[in-house]
Amino acid sequence: MKDLVNVQDYLFAITDVGDWEGDEEHVAETLNDLIHIAWERLPDDTECELIDEIINGIWEHLRGDMAVIEADFEELVDWVTHYVDSSLDEKM
């Protein structure tokens, strides 16, 4: 059901991420990159509700977490990959 939703609907603008002491652009770009990575991992037949839960969960887990700024990007990619795979395993 992935074709019924659009990844663009989940992406963040700089103003969406809140105050990150001048790093708002970096945070928005990082989150958007992670959302695109998560999107690619989701099978095409994933239910819309599950897609919404998983993609929104990325922000819920990382909101306010300095790891978004301080962690190596590859570590964040590993985390989001594990998060998506675990979420899919739980629901399917």
PyMOL Python script that loads the backbone (N, CA, C, O; Angstrom):
from pymol import cmd

cmd.read_pdbstr("""\
ATOM      1  N   MET A   1       0.798  -1.188   0.000  1.00  0.00           N
ATOM      2  CA  MET A   1       0.000   0.000   0.000  1.00  0.00           C
ATOM      3  C   MET A   1       0.851   1.267   0.000  1.00  0.00           C
ATOM      4  O   MET A   1       0.345   2.383   0.114  1.00  0.00           O
ATOM      5  N   LYS A   2       2.149   1.057  -0.131  1.00  0.00           N
ATOM      6  CA  LYS A   2       3.083   2.180  -0.113  1.00  0.00           C
ATOM      7  C   LYS A   2       2.781   3.189  -1.214  1.00  0.00           C
ATOM      8  O   LYS A   2       3.082   4.375  -1.080  1.00  0.00           O
ATOM      9  N   ASP A   3       2.186   2.713  -2.294  1.00  0.00           N
ATOM     10  CA  ASP A   3       1.869   3.617  -3.402  1.00  0.00           C
ATOM     11  C   ASP A   3       0.724   4.580  -3.074  1.00  0.00           C
ATOM     12  O   ASP A   3       0.453   5.503  -3.843  1.00  0.00           O
ATOM     13  N   LEU A   4       0.051   4.371  -1.941  1.00  0.00           N
ATOM     14  CA  LEU A   4      -1.050   5.252  -1.540  1.00  0.00           C
ATOM     15  C   LEU A   4      -0.590   6.439  -0.699  1.00  0.00           C
ATOM     16  O   LEU A   4      -1.356   7.372  -0.456  1.00  0.00           O
ATOM     17  N   VAL A   5       0.671   6.396  -0.257  1.00  0.00           N
ATOM     18  CA  VAL A   5       1.228   7.496   0.525  1.00  0.00           C
ATOM     19  C   VAL A   5       2.498   7.987  -0.157  1.00  0.00           C
ATOM     20  O   VAL A   5       3.053   7.311  -1.023  1.00  0.00           O
ATOM     21  N   ASN A   6       2.948   9.170   0.244  1.00  0.00           N
ATOM     22  CA  ASN A   6       4.108   9.781  -0.396  1.00  0.00           C
ATOM     23  C   ASN A   6       5.128  10.135   0.672  1.00  0.00           C
ATOM     24  O   ASN A   6       4.781  10.737   1.689  1.00  0.00           O
ATOM     25  N   VAL A   7       6.364   9.773   0.453  1.00  0.00           N
ATOM     26  CA  VAL A   7       7.425  10.063   1.412  1.00  0.00           C
ATOM     27  C   VAL A   7       7.538  11.558   1.681  1.00  0.00           C
ATOM     28  O   VAL A   7       7.919  11.966   2.779  1.00  0.00           O
ATOM     29  N   GLN A   8       7.212  12.367   0.695  1.00  0.00           N
ATOM     30  CA  GLN A   8       7.298  13.824   0.851  1.00  0.00           C
ATOM     31  C   GLN A   8       6.423  14.343   1.996  1.00  0.00           C
ATOM     32  O   GLN A   8       6.721  15.374   2.599  1.00  0.00           O
ATOM     33  N   ASP A   9       5.348  13.618   2.285  1.00  0.00           N
ATOM     34  CA  ASP A   9       4.438  14.028   3.359  1.00  0.00           C
ATOM     35  C   ASP A   9       5.072  13.913   4.741  1.00  0.00           C
ATOM     36  O   ASP A   9       4.579  14.504   5.702  1.00  0.00           O
ATOM     37  N   TYR A  10       6.157  13.160   4.843  1.00  0.00           N
ATOM     38  CA  TYR A  10       6.790  12.912   6.135  1.00  0.00           C
ATOM     39  C   TYR A  10       8.055  13.751   6.366  1.00  0.00           C
ATOM     40  O   TYR A  10       8.597  13.765   7.471  1.00  0.00           O
ATOM     41  N   LEU A  11       8.513  14.433   5.347  1.00  0.00           N
ATOM     42  CA  LEU A  11       9.777  15.154   5.463  1.00  0.00           C
ATOM     43  C   LEU A  11       9.644  16.423   6.285  1.00  0.00           C
ATOM     44  O   LEU A  11       8.571  17.020   6.370  1.00  0.00           O
ATOM     45  N   PHE A  12      10.756  16.824   6.889  1.00  0.00           N
ATOM     46  CA  PHE A  12      10.799  17.963   7.799  1.00  0.00           C
ATOM     47  C   PHE A  12      11.372  19.199   7.118  1.00  0.00           C
ATOM     48  O   PHE A  12      12.334  19.122   6.353  1.00  0.00           O
ATOM     49  N   ALA A  13      10.760  20.331   7.414  1.00  0.00           N
ATOM     50  CA  ALA A  13      11.342  21.625   7.075  1.00  0.00           C
ATOM     51  C   ALA A  13      12.145  22.070   8.293  1.00  0.00           C
ATOM     52  O   ALA A  13      11.969  21.540   9.390  1.00  0.00           O
ATOM     53  N   ILE A  14      13.005  23.020   8.098  1.00  0.00           N
ATOM     54  CA  ILE A  14      13.827  23.529   9.202  1.00  0.00           C
ATOM     55  C   ILE A  14      12.942  23.994  10.357  1.00  0.00           C
ATOM     56  O   ILE A  14      13.280  23.790  11.523  1.00  0.00           O
ATOM     57  N   THR A  15      11.835  24.604  10.039  1.00  0.00           N
ATOM     58  CA  THR A  15      10.948  25.133  11.087  1.00  0.00           C
ATOM     59  C   THR A  15      10.208  24.034  11.852  1.00  0.00           C
ATOM     60  O   THR A  15       9.654  24.295  12.920  1.00  0.00           O
ATOM     61  N   ASP A  16      10.193  22.822  11.324  1.00  0.00           N
ATOM     62  CA  ASP A  16       9.464  21.718  11.965  1.00  0.00           C
ATOM     63  C   ASP A  16      10.224  21.065  13.111  1.00  0.00           C
ATOM     64  O   ASP A  16       9.616  20.431  13.974  1.00  0.00           O
ATOM     65  N   VAL A  17      11.543  21.211  13.131  1.00  0.00           N
ATOM     66  CA  VAL A  17      12.341  20.436  14.089  1.00  0.00           C
ATOM     67  C   VAL A  17      12.507  21.112  15.436  1.00  0.00           C
ATOM     68  O   VAL A  17      12.971  20.482  16.387  1.00  0.00           O
ATOM     69  N   GLY A  18      12.141  22.373  15.539  1.00  0.00           N
ATOM     70  CA  GLY A  18      12.291  23.070  16.810  1.00  0.00           C
ATOM     71  C   GLY A  18      13.679  23.679  16.953  1.00  0.00           C
ATOM     72  O   GLY A  18      14.420  23.822  15.980  1.00  0.00           O
ATOM     73  N   ASP A  19      14.009  24.032  18.178  1.00  0.00           N
ATOM     74  CA  ASP A  19      15.275  24.712  18.462  1.00  0.00           C
ATOM     75  C   ASP A  19      16.396  23.703  18.712  1.00  0.00           C
ATOM     76  O   ASP A  19      16.329  22.896  19.640  1.00  0.00           O
ATOM     77  N   TRP A  20      17.402  23.765  17.884  1.00  0.00           N
ATOM     78  CA  TRP A  20      18.593  22.920  18.019  1.00  0.00           C
ATOM     79  C   TRP A  20      19.832  23.801  18.089  1.00  0.00           C
ATOM     80  O   TRP A  20      20.904  23.407  17.631  1.00  0.00           O
ATOM     81  N   GLU A  21      19.690  24.980  18.656  1.00  0.00           N
ATOM     82  CA  GLU A  21      20.795  25.910  18.885  1.00  0.00           C
ATOM     83  C   GLU A  21      21.630  26.167  17.631  1.00  0.00           C
ATOM     84  O   GLU A  21      22.859  26.109  17.660  1.00  0.00           O
ATOM     85  N   GLY A  22      20.940  26.448  16.542  1.00  0.00           N
ATOM     86  CA  GLY A  22      21.611  26.783  15.295  1.00  0.00           C
ATOM     87  C   GLY A  22      21.834  25.613  14.358  1.00  0.00           C
ATOM     88  O   GLY A  22      22.279  25.813  13.228  1.00  0.00           O
ATOM     89  N   ASP A  23      21.537  24.399  14.794  1.00  0.00           N
ATOM     90  CA  ASP A  23      21.743  23.210  13.964  1.00  0.00           C
ATOM     91  C   ASP A  23      20.446  22.693  13.342  1.00  0.00           C
ATOM     92  O   ASP A  23      20.379  21.535  12.930  1.00  0.00           O
ATOM     93  N   GLU A  24      19.439  23.519  13.272  1.00  0.00           N
ATOM     94  CA  GLU A  24      18.134  23.094  12.767  1.00  0.00           C
ATOM     95  C   GLU A  24      18.209  22.561  11.333  1.00  0.00           C
ATOM     96  O   GLU A  24      17.563  21.565  11.008  1.00  0.00           O
ATOM     97  N   GLU A  25      18.986  23.215  10.485  1.00  0.00           N
ATOM     98  CA  GLU A  25      19.106  22.753   9.098  1.00  0.00           C
ATOM     99  C   GLU A  25      19.743  21.366   9.041  1.00  0.00           C
ATOM    100  O   GLU A  25      19.283  20.493   8.306  1.00  0.00           O
ATOM    101  N   HIS A  26      20.798  21.172   9.818  1.00  0.00           N
ATOM    102  CA  HIS A  26      21.472  19.868   9.874  1.00  0.00           C
ATOM    103  C   HIS A  26      20.515  18.786  10.386  1.00  0.00           C
ATOM    104  O   HIS A  26      20.464  17.685   9.838  1.00  0.00           O
ATOM    105  N   VAL A  27      19.765  19.105  11.428  1.00  0.00           N
ATOM    106  CA  VAL A  27      18.819  18.141  12.000  1.00  0.00           C
ATOM    107  C   VAL A  27      17.742  17.782  10.982  1.00  0.00           C
ATOM    108  O   VAL A  27      17.433  16.604  10.805  1.00  0.00           O
ATOM    109  N   ALA A  28      17.172  18.769  10.318  1.00  0.00           N
ATOM    110  CA  ALA A  28      16.136  18.508   9.311  1.00  0.00           C
ATOM    111  C   ALA A  28      16.686  17.652   8.170  1.00  0.00           C
ATOM    112  O   ALA A  28      16.027  16.711   7.729  1.00  0.00           O
ATOM    113  N   GLU A  29      17.881  17.971   7.695  1.00  0.00           N
ATOM    114  CA  GLU A  29      18.484  17.190   6.605  1.00  0.00           C
ATOM    115  C   GLU A  29      18.754  15.754   7.042  1.00  0.00           C
ATOM    116  O   GLU A  29      18.491  14.814   6.292  1.00  0.00           O
ATOM    117  N   THR A  30      19.274  15.586   8.245  1.00  0.00           N
ATOM    118  CA  THR A  30      19.569  14.244   8.749  1.00  0.00           C
ATOM    119  C   THR A  30      18.284  13.435   8.894  1.00  0.00           C
ATOM    120  O   THR A  30      18.220  12.286   8.458  1.00  0.00           O
ATOM    121  N   LEU A  31      17.273  14.026   9.499  1.00  0.00           N
ATOM    122  CA  LEU A  31      15.995  13.320   9.647  1.00  0.00           C
ATOM    123  C   LEU A  31      15.414  12.949   8.295  1.00  0.00           C
ATOM    124  O   LEU A  31      14.908  11.841   8.118  1.00  0.00           O
ATOM    125  N   ASN A  32      15.480  13.855   7.350  1.00  0.00           N
ATOM    126  CA  ASN A  32      14.948  13.565   6.015  1.00  0.00           C
ATOM    127  C   ASN A  32      15.722  12.445   5.335  1.00  0.00           C
ATOM    128  O   ASN A  32      15.131  11.597   4.667  1.00  0.00           O
ATOM    129  N   ASP A  33      17.028  12.438   5.501  1.00  0.00           N
ATOM    130  CA  ASP A  33      17.828  11.342   4.946  1.00  0.00           C
ATOM    131  C   ASP A  33      17.433  10.008   5.582  1.00  0.00           C
ATOM    132  O   ASP A  33      17.301   9.001   4.886  1.00  0.00           O
ATOM    133  N   LEU A  34      17.246  10.004   6.898  1.00  0.00           N
ATOM    134  CA  LEU A  34      16.849   8.785   7.603  1.00  0.00           C
ATOM    135  C   LEU A  34      15.461   8.330   7.177  1.00  0.00           C
ATOM    136  O   LEU A  34      15.212   7.131   7.051  1.00  0.00           O
ATOM    137  N   ILE A  35      14.564   9.272   6.955  1.00  0.00           N
ATOM    138  CA  ILE A  35      13.218   8.922   6.499  1.00  0.00           C
ATOM    139  C   ILE A  35      13.277   8.286   5.115  1.00  0.00           C
ATOM    140  O   ILE A  35      12.574   7.310   4.852  1.00  0.00           O
ATOM    141  N   HIS A  36      14.101   8.823   4.240  1.00  0.00           N
ATOM    142  CA  HIS A  36      14.255   8.222   2.901  1.00  0.00           C
ATOM    143  C   HIS A  36      14.833   6.812   2.995  1.00  0.00           C
ATOM    144  O   HIS A  36      14.403   5.919   2.266  1.00  0.00           O
ATOM    145  N   ILE A  37      15.788   6.608   3.873  1.00  0.00           N
ATOM    146  CA  ILE A  37      16.370   5.275   4.059  1.00  0.00           C
ATOM    147  C   ILE A  37      15.311   4.313   4.580  1.00  0.00           C
ATOM    148  O   ILE A  37      15.194   3.187   4.097  1.00  0.00           O
ATOM    149  N   ALA A  38      14.543   4.760   5.566  1.00  0.00           N
ATOM    150  CA  ALA A  38      13.472   3.927   6.114  1.00  0.00           C
ATOM    151  C   ALA A  38      12.444   3.597   5.031  1.00  0.00           C
ATOM    152  O   ALA A  38      11.985   2.460   4.920  1.00  0.00           O
ATOM    153  N   TRP A  39      12.096   4.592   4.247  1.00  0.00           N
ATOM    154  CA  TRP A  39      11.105   4.417   3.181  1.00  0.00           C
ATOM    155  C   TRP A  39      11.542   3.318   2.207  1.00  0.00           C
ATOM    156  O   TRP A  39      10.743   2.472   1.805  1.00  0.00           O
ATOM    157  N   GLU A  40      12.794   3.348   1.848  1.00  0.00           N
ATOM    158  CA  GLU A  40      13.306   2.345   0.904  1.00  0.00           C
ATOM    159  C   GLU A  40      13.270   0.931   1.484  1.00  0.00           C
ATOM    160  O   GLU A  40      13.160  -0.037   0.731  1.00  0.00           O
ATOM    161  N   ARG A  41      13.359   0.796   2.798  1.00  0.00           N
ATOM    162  CA  ARG A  41      13.343  -0.510   3.446  1.00  0.00           C
ATOM    163  C   ARG A  41      11.929  -1.083   3.571  1.00  0.00           C
ATOM    164  O   ARG A  41      11.757  -2.288   3.754  1.00  0.00           O
ATOM    165  N   LEU A  42      10.933  -0.226   3.473  1.00  0.00           N
ATOM    166  CA  LEU A  42       9.554  -0.684   3.628  1.00  0.00           C
ATOM    167  C   LEU A  42       9.085  -1.413   2.372  1.00  0.00           C
ATOM    168  O   LEU A  42       9.187  -0.879   1.267  1.00  0.00           O
ATOM    169  N   PRO A  43       8.577  -2.616   2.536  1.00  0.00           N
ATOM    170  CA  PRO A  43       8.043  -3.337   1.368  1.00  0.00           C
ATOM    171  C   PRO A  43       6.854  -2.582   0.764  1.00  0.00           C
ATOM    172  O   PRO A  43       6.149  -1.856   1.465  1.00  0.00           O
ATOM    173  N   ASP A  44       6.645  -2.757  -0.521  1.00  0.00           N
ATOM    174  CA  ASP A  44       5.570  -2.055  -1.221  1.00  0.00           C
ATOM    175  C   ASP A  44       4.187  -2.405  -0.680  1.00  0.00           C
ATOM    176  O   ASP A  44       3.261  -1.604  -0.805  1.00  0.00           O
ATOM    177  N   ASP A  45       4.030  -3.580  -0.084  1.00  0.00           N
ATOM    178  CA  ASP A  45       2.722  -3.998   0.411  1.00  0.00           C
ATOM    179  C   ASP A  45       2.491  -3.653   1.884  1.00  0.00           C
ATOM    180  O   ASP A  45       1.547  -4.157   2.493  1.00  0.00           O
ATOM    181  N   THR A  46       3.339  -2.803   2.462  1.00  0.00           N
ATOM    182  CA  THR A  46       3.170  -2.388   3.849  1.00  0.00           C
ATOM    183  C   THR A  46       1.913  -1.534   3.986  1.00  0.00           C
ATOM    184  O   THR A  46       1.692  -0.610   3.204  1.00  0.00           O
ATOM    185  N   GLU A  47       1.095  -1.851   4.982  1.00  0.00           N
ATOM    186  CA  GLU A  47      -0.126  -1.098   5.237  1.00  0.00           C
ATOM    187  C   GLU A  47       0.188   0.367   5.527  1.00  0.00           C
ATOM    188  O   GLU A  47       1.209   0.675   6.142  1.00  0.00           O
ATOM    189  N   CYS A  48      -0.672   1.251   5.094  1.00  0.00           N
ATOM    190  CA  CYS A  48      -0.475   2.699   5.279  1.00  0.00           C
ATOM    191  C   CYS A  48      -0.325   3.064   6.753  1.00  0.00           C
ATOM    192  O   CYS A  48       0.503   3.905   7.104  1.00  0.00           O
ATOM    193  N   GLU A  49      -1.116   2.440   7.610  1.00  0.00           N
ATOM    194  CA  GLU A  49      -1.051   2.741   9.042  1.00  0.00           C
ATOM    195  C   GLU A  49       0.313   2.371   9.619  1.00  0.00           C
ATOM    196  O   GLU A  49       0.856   3.095  10.453  1.00  0.00           O
ATOM    197  N   LEU A  50       0.863   1.247   9.175  1.00  0.00           N
ATOM    198  CA  LEU A  50       2.169   0.817   9.658  1.00  0.00           C
ATOM    199  C   LEU A  50       3.269   1.736   9.126  1.00  0.00           C
ATOM    200  O   LEU A  50       4.208   2.064   9.851  1.00  0.00           O
ATOM    201  N   ILE A  51       3.160   2.141   7.892  1.00  0.00           N
ATOM    202  CA  ILE A  51       4.115   3.098   7.336  1.00  0.00           C
ATOM    203  C   ILE A  51       4.103   4.369   8.175  1.00  0.00           C
ATOM    204  O   ILE A  51       5.154   4.884   8.556  1.00  0.00           O
ATOM    205  N   ASP A  52       2.921   4.861   8.454  1.00  0.00           N
ATOM    206  CA  ASP A  52       2.770   6.075   9.249  1.00  0.00           C
ATOM    207  C   ASP A  52       3.385   5.894  10.632  1.00  0.00           C
ATOM    208  O   ASP A  52       4.099   6.773  11.114  1.00  0.00           O
ATOM    209  N   GLU A  53       3.118   4.778  11.262  1.00  0.00           N
ATOM    210  CA  GLU A  53       3.653   4.492  12.596  1.00  0.00           C
ATOM    211  C   GLU A  53       5.181   4.431  12.578  1.00  0.00           C
ATOM    212  O   GLU A  53       5.831   5.013  13.445  1.00  0.00           O
ATOM    213  N   ILE A  54       5.743   3.751  11.623  1.00  0.00           N
ATOM    214  CA  ILE A  54       7.199   3.591  11.554  1.00  0.00           C
ATOM    215  C   ILE A  54       7.882   4.924  11.243  1.00  0.00           C
ATOM    216  O   ILE A  54       8.820   5.318  11.936  1.00  0.00           O
ATOM    217  N   ILE A  55       7.421   5.606  10.220  1.00  0.00           N
ATOM    218  CA  ILE A  55       8.070   6.856   9.824  1.00  0.00           C
ATOM    219  C   ILE A  55       7.939   7.908  10.924  1.00  0.00           C
ATOM    220  O   ILE A  55       8.912   8.592  11.243  1.00  0.00           O
ATOM    221  N   ASN A  56       6.760   8.042  11.499  1.00  0.00           N
ATOM    222  CA  ASN A  56       6.590   9.000  12.589  1.00  0.00           C
ATOM    223  C   ASN A  56       7.381   8.593  13.825  1.00  0.00           C
ATOM    224  O   ASN A  56       7.798   9.447  14.607  1.00  0.00           O
ATOM    225  N   GLY A  57       7.587   7.303  14.000  1.00  0.00           N
ATOM    226  CA  GLY A  57       8.364   6.810  15.128  1.00  0.00           C
ATOM    227  C   GLY A  57       9.825   7.235  15.090  1.00  0.00           C
ATOM    228  O   GLY A  57      10.471   7.337  16.133  1.00  0.00           O
ATOM    229  N   ILE A  58      10.343   7.480  13.907  1.00  0.00           N
ATOM    230  CA  ILE A  58      11.729   7.948  13.799  1.00  0.00           C
ATOM    231  C   ILE A  58      11.871   9.270  14.543  1.00  0.00           C
ATOM    232  O   ILE A  58      12.792   9.445  15.340  1.00  0.00           O
ATOM    233  N   TRP A  59      10.961  10.194  14.281  1.00  0.00           N
ATOM    234  CA  TRP A  59      10.994  11.487  14.969  1.00  0.00           C
ATOM    235  C   TRP A  59      10.728  11.307  16.462  1.00  0.00           C
ATOM    236  O   TRP A  59      11.379  11.944  17.290  1.00  0.00           O
ATOM    237  N   GLU A  60       9.790  10.455  16.803  1.00  0.00           N
ATOM    238  CA  GLU A  60       9.467  10.240  18.213  1.00  0.00           C
ATOM    239  C   GLU A  60      10.685   9.735  18.989  1.00  0.00           C
ATOM    240  O   GLU A  60      10.905  10.134  20.133  1.00  0.00           O
ATOM    241  N   HIS A  61      11.461   8.875  18.377  1.00  0.00           N
ATOM    242  CA  HIS A  61      12.653   8.334  19.039  1.00  0.00           C
ATOM    243  C   HIS A  61      13.806   9.331  19.078  1.00  0.00           C
ATOM    244  O   HIS A  61      14.571   9.356  20.043  1.00  0.00           O
ATOM    245  N   LEU A  62      13.934  10.139  18.058  1.00  0.00           N
ATOM    246  CA  LEU A  62      15.098  11.023  17.959  1.00  0.00           C
ATOM    247  C   LEU A  62      14.833  12.457  18.399  1.00  0.00           C
ATOM    248  O   LEU A  62      15.775  13.235  18.550  1.00  0.00           O
ATOM    249  N   ARG A  63      13.591  12.816  18.605  1.00  0.00           N
ATOM    250  CA  ARG A  63      13.247  14.188  18.989  1.00  0.00           C
ATOM    251  C   ARG A  63      13.983  14.563  20.273  1.00  0.00           C
ATOM    252  O   ARG A  63      13.842  13.899  21.299  1.00  0.00           O
ATOM    253  N   GLY A  64      14.759  15.622  20.200  1.00  0.00           N
ATOM    254  CA  GLY A  64      15.492  16.109  21.362  1.00  0.00           C
ATOM    255  C   GLY A  64      16.754  15.333  21.686  1.00  0.00           C
ATOM    256  O   GLY A  64      17.462  15.676  22.632  1.00  0.00           O
ATOM    257  N   ASP A  65      17.049  14.298  20.921  1.00  0.00           N
ATOM    258  CA  ASP A  65      18.228  13.469  21.181  1.00  0.00           C
ATOM    259  C   ASP A  65      19.432  14.059  20.448  1.00  0.00           C
ATOM    260  O   ASP A  65      19.426  14.175  19.223  1.00  0.00           O
ATOM    261  N   MET A  66      20.444  14.423  21.192  1.00  0.00           N
ATOM    262  CA  MET A  66      21.643  15.039  20.603  1.00  0.00           C
ATOM    263  C   MET A  66      22.376  14.095  19.657  1.00  0.00           C
ATOM    264  O   MET A  66      23.262  14.527  18.920  1.00  0.00           O
ATOM    265  N   ALA A  67      22.022  12.822  19.668  1.00  0.00           N
ATOM    266  CA  ALA A  67      22.639  11.876  18.736  1.00  0.00           C
ATOM    267  C   ALA A  67      22.414  12.303  17.292  1.00  0.00           C
ATOM    268  O   ALA A  67      23.230  12.004  16.420  1.00  0.00           O
ATOM    269  N   VAL A  68      21.322  12.995  17.037  1.00  0.00           N
ATOM    270  CA  VAL A  68      21.041  13.469  15.675  1.00  0.00           C
ATOM    271  C   VAL A  68      22.178  14.363  15.187  1.00  0.00           C
ATOM    272  O   VAL A  68      22.492  14.389  13.996  1.00  0.00           O
ATOM    273  N   ILE A  69      22.785  15.087  16.106  1.00  0.00           N
ATOM    274  CA  ILE A  69      23.878  15.998  15.762  1.00  0.00           C
ATOM    275  C   ILE A  69      25.234  15.346  16.000  1.00  0.00           C
ATOM    276  O   ILE A  69      26.153  15.508  15.197  1.00  0.00           O
ATOM    277  N   GLU A  70      25.360  14.618  17.087  1.00  0.00           N
ATOM    278  CA  GLU A  70      26.667  14.138  17.533  1.00  0.00           C
ATOM    279  C   GLU A  70      27.084  12.790  16.955  1.00  0.00           C
ATOM    280  O   GLU A  70      28.277  12.528  16.804  1.00  0.00           O
ATOM    281  N   ALA A  71      26.132  11.942  16.634  1.00  0.00           N
ATOM    282  CA  ALA A  71      26.474  10.591  16.164  1.00  0.00           C
ATOM    283  C   ALA A  71      26.962  10.629  14.726  1.00  0.00           C
ATOM    284  O   ALA A  71      26.585  11.504  13.946  1.00  0.00           O
ATOM    285  N   ASP A  72      27.797   9.677  14.396  1.00  0.00           N
ATOM    286  CA  ASP A  72      28.222   9.463  13.021  1.00  0.00           C
ATOM    287  C   ASP A  72      26.986   9.072  12.207  1.00  0.00           C
ATOM    288  O   ASP A  72      26.150   8.301  12.679  1.00  0.00           O
ATOM    289  N   PHE A  73      26.871   9.595  10.998  1.00  0.00           N
ATOM    290  CA  PHE A  73      25.687   9.319  10.189  1.00  0.00           C
ATOM    291  C   PHE A  73      25.477   7.823   9.974  1.00  0.00           C
ATOM    292  O   PHE A  73      24.339   7.352   9.957  1.00  0.00           O
ATOM    293  N   GLU A  74      26.552   7.083   9.812  1.00  0.00           N
ATOM    294  CA  GLU A  74      26.435   5.627   9.611  1.00  0.00           C
ATOM    295  C   GLU A  74      25.805   4.945  10.822  1.00  0.00           C
ATOM    296  O   GLU A  74      25.080   3.961  10.676  1.00  0.00           O
ATOM    297  N   GLU A  75      26.081   5.467  12.020  1.00  0.00           N
ATOM    298  CA  GLU A  75      25.441   4.921  13.221  1.00  0.00           C
ATOM    299  C   GLU A  75      23.939   5.170  13.182  1.00  0.00           C
ATOM    300  O   GLU A  75      23.153   4.305  13.568  1.00  0.00           O
ATOM    301  N   LEU A  76      23.545   6.340  12.722  1.00  0.00           N
ATOM    302  CA  LEU A  76      22.117   6.652  12.604  1.00  0.00           C
ATOM    303  C   LEU A  76      21.453   5.773  11.542  1.00  0.00           C
ATOM    304  O   LEU A  76      20.317   5.331  11.712  1.00  0.00           O
ATOM    305  N   VAL A  77      22.169   5.527  10.458  1.00  0.00           N
ATOM    306  CA  VAL A  77      21.648   4.641   9.412  1.00  0.00           C
ATOM    307  C   VAL A  77      21.462   3.237   9.977  1.00  0.00           C
ATOM    308  O   VAL A  77      20.439   2.598   9.731  1.00  0.00           O
ATOM    309  N   ASP A  78      22.451   2.755  10.735  1.00  0.00           N
ATOM    310  CA  ASP A  78      22.322   1.439  11.359  1.00  0.00           C
ATOM    311  C   ASP A  78      21.126   1.391  12.296  1.00  0.00           C
ATOM    312  O   ASP A  78      20.376   0.416  12.318  1.00  0.00           O
ATOM    313  N   TRP A  79      20.956   2.475  13.080  1.00  0.00           N
ATOM    314  CA  TRP A  79      19.830   2.516  14.009  1.00  0.00           C
ATOM    315  C   TRP A  79      18.505   2.478  13.258  1.00  0.00           C
ATOM    316  O   TRP A  79      17.621   1.698  13.614  1.00  0.00           O
ATOM    317  N   VAL A  80      18.347   3.312  12.218  1.00  0.00           N
ATOM    318  CA  VAL A  80      17.067   3.370  11.516  1.00  0.00           C
ATOM    319  C   VAL A  80      16.789   2.058  10.785  1.00  0.00           C
ATOM    320  O   VAL A  80      15.637   1.634  10.693  1.00  0.00           O
ATOM    321  N   THR A  81      17.825   1.417  10.269  1.00  0.00           N
ATOM    322  CA  THR A  81      17.656   0.120   9.615  1.00  0.00           C
ATOM    323  C   THR A  81      17.135  -0.908  10.616  1.00  0.00           C
ATOM    324  O   THR A  81      16.190  -1.645  10.335  1.00  0.00           O
ATOM    325  N   HIS A  82      17.761  -0.944  11.779  1.00  0.00           N
ATOM    326  CA  HIS A  82      17.325  -1.873  12.826  1.00  0.00           C
ATOM    327  C   HIS A  82      15.906  -1.534  13.290  1.00  0.00           C
ATOM    328  O   HIS A  82      15.085  -2.432  13.480  1.00  0.00           O
ATOM    329  N   TYR A  83      15.620  -0.266  13.470  1.00  0.00           N
ATOM    330  CA  TYR A  83      14.300   0.179  13.907  1.00  0.00           C
ATOM    331  C   TYR A  83      13.213  -0.256  12.914  1.00  0.00           C
ATOM    332  O   TYR A  83      12.184  -0.798  13.319  1.00  0.00           O
ATOM    333  N   VAL A  84      13.439  -0.024  11.639  1.00  0.00           N
ATOM    334  CA  VAL A  84      12.445  -0.398  10.623  1.00  0.00           C
ATOM    335  C   VAL A  84      12.275  -1.912  10.589  1.00  0.00           C
ATOM    336  O   VAL A  84      11.149  -2.410  10.600  1.00  0.00           O
ATOM    337  N   ASP A  85      13.372  -2.638  10.547  1.00  0.00           N
ATOM    338  CA  ASP A  85      13.295  -4.097  10.483  1.00  0.00           C
ATOM    339  C   ASP A  85      12.588  -4.668  11.708  1.00  0.00           C
ATOM    340  O   ASP A  85      11.760  -5.570  11.580  1.00  0.00           O
ATOM    341  N   SER A  86      12.906  -4.152  12.886  1.00  0.00           N
ATOM    342  CA  SER A  86      12.260  -4.622  14.116  1.00  0.00           C
ATOM    343  C   SER A  86      10.772  -4.294  14.118  1.00  0.00           C
ATOM    344  O   SER A  86       9.949  -5.116  14.522  1.00  0.00           O
ATOM    345  N   SER A  87      10.434  -3.104  13.669  1.00  0.00           N
ATOM    346  CA  SER A  87       9.027  -2.702  13.615  1.00  0.00           C
ATOM    347  C   SER A  87       8.245  -3.588  12.652  1.00  0.00           C
ATOM    348  O   SER A  87       7.116  -3.982  12.943  1.00  0.00           O
ATOM    349  N   LEU A  88       8.836  -3.894  11.526  1.00  0.00           N
ATOM    350  CA  LEU A  88       8.170  -4.772  10.558  1.00  0.00           C
ATOM    351  C   LEU A  88       8.012  -6.182  11.124  1.00  0.00           C
ATOM    352  O   LEU A  88       6.963  -6.804  10.957  1.00  0.00           O
ATOM    353  N   ASP A  89       9.042  -6.682  11.788  1.00  0.00           N
ATOM    354  CA  ASP A  89       8.980  -8.022  12.374  1.00  0.00           C
ATOM    355  C   ASP A  89       7.876  -8.118  13.423  1.00  0.00           C
ATOM    356  O   ASP A  89       7.181  -9.130  13.504  1.00  0.00           O
ATOM    357  N   GLU A  90       7.716  -7.074  14.218  1.00  0.00           N
ATOM    358  CA  GLU A  90       6.692  -7.055  15.263  1.00  0.00           C
ATOM    359  C   GLU A  90       5.283  -7.075  14.684  1.00  0.00           C
ATOM    360  O   GLU A  90       4.385  -7.699  15.250  1.00  0.00           O
ATOM    361  N   LYS A  91       5.089  -6.403  13.571  1.00  0.00           N
ATOM    362  CA  LYS A  91       3.747  -6.214  13.020  1.00  0.00           C
ATOM    363  C   LYS A  91       3.359  -7.244  11.975  1.00  0.00           C
ATOM    364  O   LYS A  91       2.182  -7.369  11.638  1.00  0.00           O
ATOM    365  N   MET A  92       4.319  -7.971  11.466  1.00  0.00           N
ATOM    366  CA  MET A  92       3.984  -8.908  10.373  1.00  0.00           C
ATOM    367  C   MET A  92       4.091 -10.339  10.829  1.00  0.00           C
ATOM    368  O   MET A  92       3.847 -11.257  10.046  1.00  0.00           O
TER     369      MET A  92
END
""", "prot")
cmd.dss("prot")
cmd.show_as("cartoon", "prot")
cmd.util.cbc("prot")
cmd.orient("prot")
